[in-house]
Amino acid sequence: PEVINGRTHKATVVDLSPWVEYEFRVVASNGVGIGEPSRPSALLKTKAAVPVVAPTNVSGGGGSRSELVITWEPVSEELQNGEGFGYIIMFRPLGSATWTKAVVASVESSKYVYRNESITPLSPFEVKVGVYNNEGEGTLSSISIVYSGEDEPQMAPGGVSALSVSAAEVELSWQPLAWNRHTGRVLGYEV
């Protein structure tokens, strides 16, 4: 801390965080050393301000058909800067000019699911998540690319053949489904 002239009885403390409770102590010093600190002052809360820290780790994906799942790391309480804190979610199909905006009023939220039958499976979206409180809207995260949910495979494997191996065994083979927008990631097959 800055040393204040001995004839001064008042100081202004700067660079404090908004909407945080502080208590203060004062110590006297001279050429011999530093004395005992005063008793702590009463708790004093700084005024609220617009939040300036955007959520991190914005990502998502997965979910069901016709869903866009967006996730983020929640902003800690000491960075919310005031009451009425929440999240602003903005997204648009990749290449589109128009953003869709949603608001999530829960402080603890870390996920938003947008459902719309017009969303095609595995469509890329540009996504950004911001913050707000009673003082106004704050910072938005940088843009992340998130894919909408997959649909169940719409095609059956081709080239199915069976070969009798023994009295109790049959070997089946088929041509695997290639990845495309309609099949998504094939995780396995059922026989």
Secondary structure, DSSP 8 states (H G I E B T S, - for coil): -----TT-------S--TT-EE------B-SS-B---------EE----------EEEEE---STTEEEEEEE---GGGS-SSS-EEEEEEEETT-S--EEEEE--TT--EEEEE-TT--TT-EEEEEEEEEETTEEEEE---EEEE-------S--EEEEEEE-SSS-EEEEEE-----TTT--------
